[in-house]
Amino acid sequence: MNSSDPETAAHHWFPFLRYKKECEASGRDVSVNEWMRATGQLDAKIAHEESVALAAKISAEKEADKMRAIEKEALEKKTLLKVDDKKSKEISERDNESNKTKST
C-alpha cells in the first residue's frame, strides 16, 4: 500500500490537518473558513463580500442625498408659500383700504 506522509502531503485534508495542529498548539480556535481565507482559497468570495458592502454603502449615501434634496425642496416651497401669503395679505389689505376710501 502506497500512502502519503501527512506532514508533507498537499492533497485532500492534509494541509488543513496541519493547520488544525498549529491552531491547537497555539490555543486558537480551528475554522475551515479561516484556513481557506488564510490560504487564499476564498479570495473571490472576499472580493464579492467587499463589493456588496461597498454597493450597500453607496446606495445608502445616494438615498441620504435624495432625502436631503427632498427636504431642501420642501423648505424652499414653504418659504415661497410664506412669501406669497404675505404678498396676498398686503394686496388684500390695500384693496380693502381703497374700497373703504371709495365708499366714503
C-alpha positions as CSV (number, residue, x, y, z in Angstrom):
1,M,0.0,0.0,0.0
2,N,1.4,3.4,-1.0
3,S,0.4,6.1,1.4
4,S,1.3,9.8,1.7
5,D,3.1,11.4,4.6
6,P,0.5,13.6,6.4
7,E,3.3,16.1,7.4
8,T,4.2,16.9,3.8
9,A,1.3,15.9,1.6
10,A,-0.6,18.7,-0.1
11,H,-3.7,16.8,-1.2
12,H,-7.1,16.1,0.4
13,W,-7.3,17.4,4.0
14,F,-3.7,17.1,5.0
15,P,-2.9,20.8,4.7
16,F,-5.9,21.6,6.9
17,L,-4.9,19.0,9.4
18,R,-1.5,20.6,9.7
19,Y,-3.3,24.0,10.2
20,K,-5.5,22.4,12.8
21,K,-2.5,21.1,14.7
22,E,-0.8,24.5,14.6
23,C,-4.0,26.2,15.9
24,E,-4.4,23.7,18.7
25,A,-0.8,24.1,19.7
26,S,-1.2,27.9,19.9
27,G,-4.6,27.7,21.6
28,R,-6.6,29.3,18.7
29,D,-10.0,28.1,17.5
30,V,-9.9,25.9,14.4
31,S,-12.0,27.0,11.5
32,V,-12.1,25.7,7.9
33,N,-13.4,29.0,6.7
34,E,-10.4,30.9,8.4
35,W,-8.0,28.4,7.0
36,M,-9.4,28.8,3.5
37,R,-9.2,32.6,3.8
38,A,-5.6,32.4,5.1
39,T,-4.5,30.2,2.2
40,G,-6.2,32.4,-0.4
41,Q,-8.8,29.9,-1.4
42,L,-11.6,32.4,-0.7
43,D,-10.2,35.5,-2.5
44,A,-13.2,35.6,-4.9
45,K,-15.7,35.3,-2.0
46,I,-13.8,38.0,0.0
47,A,-13.8,40.3,-3.1
48,H,-17.5,39.7,-3.6
49,E,-18.3,40.4,0.1
50,E,-16.3,43.7,-0.1
51,S,-18.1,44.8,-3.3
52,V,-21.5,44.0,-1.8
53,A,-20.6,46.1,1.3
54,L,-19.4,48.9,-0.9
55,A,-22.5,48.8,-3.1
56,A,-24.7,49.0,0.1
57,K,-22.7,52.0,1.4
58,I,-23.0,53.8,-2.0
59,S,-26.8,53.0,-2.1
60,A,-27.2,54.4,1.4
61,E,-25.3,57.6,0.5
62,K,-27.5,58.1,-2.6
63,E,-30.6,57.6,-0.6
64,A,-29.5,60.1,2.0
65,D,-28.7,62.6,-0.8
66,K,-32.2,62.1,-2.2
67,M,-33.7,62.7,1.2
68,R,-31.7,65.9,1.7
69,A,-32.7,67.1,-1.7
70,I,-36.4,66.5,-1.0
71,E,-36.2,68.2,2.4
72,K,-34.4,71.2,0.8
73,E,-37.1,71.4,-1.9
74,A,-39.9,71.2,0.7
75,L,-38.2,74.0,2.7
76,E,-37.9,76.2,-0.4
77,K,-41.6,75.6,-1.2
78,K,-42.6,76.5,2.3
79,T,-40.6,79.7,2.1
80,L,-42.2,80.6,-1.2
81,L,-45.6,79.9,0.2
82,K,-45.0,82.2,3.1
83,V,-43.8,85.0,0.8
84,D,-46.8,84.5,-1.5
85,D,-49.2,84.5,1.5
86,K,-47.6,87.7,2.9
87,K,-47.9,89.4,-0.6
88,S,-51.5,88.3,-1.0
89,K,-52.4,89.7,2.5
90,E,-50.7,93.0,1.6
91,I,-52.7,93.2,-1.6
92,S,-55.9,92.3,0.2
93,E,-55.3,95.0,2.8
94,R,-54.6,97.6,0.1
95,D,-57.8,96.6,-1.7
96,N,-59.8,96.9,1.5
97,E,-58.3,100.3,2.2
98,S,-59.0,101.5,-1.3
99,N,-62.6,100.2,-1.2
100,K,-63.1,102.0,2.1
101,T,-61.9,105.3,0.7
102,K,-64.1,104.9,-2.4
103,S,-67.2,104.1,-0.4
104,T,-66.9,107.2,1.8
